Amino acid sequence: MVTDGELTELASRLGSTPTLTAYVDTTGGDGKLRSDWHADVHSGMTELRRSLHGASRAEQGAFDRSATRLEMRLRGLHDAARAPS
């Protein structure tokens, strides 16, 4: 788990950088909740894509690249599943 100090340092370092970030807590005791986190990620990504509807192609492309990197990072997590596009 990330500490408050680490979050503060990261926010300071990336403050002026457009960054897509997700925190996934897979430590819960309920197996169903623990394995359903990917639905929450998918829902959030869908909402973000909707909000970019009127954005420039460059902004949409930057989001898609960030989303792809996020998905690749999440693949290694326990119970990870690829979010539908």
C-alpha positions as CSV (number, residue, x, y, z in Angstrom):
1,M,0.0,0.0,0.0
2,V,1.2,3.5,-0.8
3,T,1.9,5.7,2.2
4,D,0.7,9.3,2.5
5,G,4.3,10.5,2.1
6,E,4.7,8.6,-1.1
7,L,1.5,10.0,-2.5
8,T,2.5,13.5,-1.6
9,E,5.9,13.0,-3.2
10,L,4.3,11.6,-6.3
11,A,1.8,14.4,-6.6
12,S,4.6,16.9,-6.3
13,R,6.7,15.2,-8.9
14,L,3.8,14.7,-11.4
15,G,1.8,17.8,-10.5
16,S,2.2,19.4,-14.0
17,T,2.1,16.1,-15.9
18,P,-1.2,14.8,-17.3
19,T,-1.4,11.4,-15.6
20,L,-3.9,8.6,-15.6
21,T,-3.7,6.8,-12.2
22,A,-5.6,4.0,-10.6
23,Y,-5.4,2.4,-7.2
24,V,-6.8,-1.1,-6.9
25,D,-7.1,-2.7,-3.5
26,T,-7.2,-6.4,-3.9
27,T,-6.7,-7.2,-0.2
28,G,-10.4,-7.4,0.7
29,G,-11.6,-10.5,2.5
30,D,-14.6,-11.1,0.2
31,G,-13.5,-13.2,-2.8
32,K,-16.2,-11.8,-5.0
33,L,-15.4,-8.2,-4.2
34,R,-11.7,-8.9,-4.5
35,S,-12.2,-10.3,-8.0
36,D,-14.7,-7.8,-9.2
37,W,-12.4,-4.8,-9.0
38,H,-11.8,-4.9,-12.8
39,A,-15.5,-4.0,-13.3
40,D,-14.9,-0.8,-11.3
41,V,-11.8,0.0,-13.4
42,H,-13.8,-0.6,-16.6
43,S,-16.6,1.6,-15.4
44,G,-14.2,4.4,-14.6
45,M,-12.5,4.1,-17.9
46,T,-15.9,4.2,-19.7
47,E,-16.8,7.4,-17.9
48,L,-13.4,9.0,-18.8
49,R,-13.8,8.0,-22.4
50,R,-17.3,9.6,-22.4
51,S,-15.9,12.8,-21.0
52,L,-13.3,12.9,-23.8
53,H,-16.0,12.8,-26.5
54,G,-15.4,16.4,-27.6
55,A,-11.7,16.4,-27.0
56,S,-9.1,16.7,-29.7
57,R,-7.7,13.6,-31.4
58,A,-4.4,14.2,-29.6
59,E,-6.1,14.2,-26.2
60,Q,-8.0,11.1,-27.0
61,G,-4.8,9.4,-28.3
62,A,-3.0,10.3,-25.1
63,F,-5.8,8.9,-23.1
64,D,-5.8,5.6,-25.1
65,R,-2.1,5.3,-24.7
66,S,-2.4,5.8,-20.9
67,A,-5.3,3.4,-20.7
68,T,-3.3,0.8,-22.5
69,R,-0.3,1.2,-20.2
70,L,-2.6,1.0,-17.2
71,E,-4.2,-2.2,-18.5
72,M,-0.7,-3.7,-19.0
73,R,0.3,-2.8,-15.4
74,L,-2.9,-4.3,-14.0
75,R,-2.5,-7.6,-15.9
76,G,0.0,-8.8,-13.3
77,L,-2.3,-8.4,-10.3
78,H,-4.0,-11.3,-8.7
79,D,-7.5,-11.9,-10.2
80,A,-6.7,-9.4,-13.0
81,A,-8.9,-9.5,-16.0
82,R,-8.7,-7.5,-19.2
83,A,-11.4,-4.7,-19.1
84,P,-13.6,-4.7,-22.2
85,S,-13.0,-1.9,-24.7
